[in-house]
Amino acid sequence: MYLIVVKFPVRPESVERWTDVVADYTAACRAEEGNIFFEWSRSVEDPSEFVLVEAFTDEGAAAHVQSPHFQQGIDAMRPHLSATPRIVSRQVAGDGWEEMGELRIG
């Protein structure tokens, strides 16, 4: 699978409506055939930074970046960002979330 983590630095005036800005993009990405997960979080250290953790099947990753909604999402985000997002994108073994062996509960 392809595991992608992106940090989005959002302009202060757009922080409170960021989830609305990315709502259509998020729904479209989650509906993609090759999507495994697509999850937004907000940094606890910087409240104007949002973190996207996403994964796609090996086959679904290329289709994701070539989809019409990908460019539409980028275009919708651009005016709300204070800097270029930072990304980590790697092909990794696995097909989704697994339990953390070092911190098992129950």
C-alpha positions, 0 to 999 in steps of 0.5 A, spaced: 500 500 500 502 507 499 502 510 505 501 518 505 502 523 511 501 530 509 502 537 513 497 542 511 499 549 514 492 553 514 492 561 514 489 563 521 483 566 517 481 559 514 482 554 520 475 554 523 472 552 516 478 548 513 474 541 514 468 545 510 474 547 505 476 539 504 469 536 505 468 534 498 475 532 496 475 528 502 468 524 500 471 523 493 477 520 496 474 516 501 469 513 495 475 511 490 476 504 489 483 504 491 482 508 498 484 504 504 483 510 509 483 518 509 483 521 515 484 528 517 487 530 524 489 537 527 496 538 530 496 539 538 502 543 537 500 548 532 492 549 531 493 552 524 496 545 522 492 539 519 495 533 518 492 528 513 493 520 513 491 516 507 493 510 504 491 507 497 492 500 494 498 499 490 493 500 484 489 505 487 495 510 488 496 512 481 488 513 479 488 517 486 492 523 483 490 522 476 482 523 478 479 530 477 477 531 484 484 531 486 486 537 482 479 540 484 481 539 491 488 542 490 485 548 487 480 549 493 485 548 498 491 553 495 488 559 497 487 557 504 494 555 505 500 559 508 505 555 505 507 549 501 504 542 505 510 537 507 509 530 505 511 523 506 509 518 501 512 511 501 510 504 499 509 499 505 507 492 506 500 491 509 493 493 507 491 497 513 491 499 520 494 493 525 494 493 532 500 496 536 504 490 539 508 494 544 501 497 547 496 492 547 490 493 551 486 487 554 
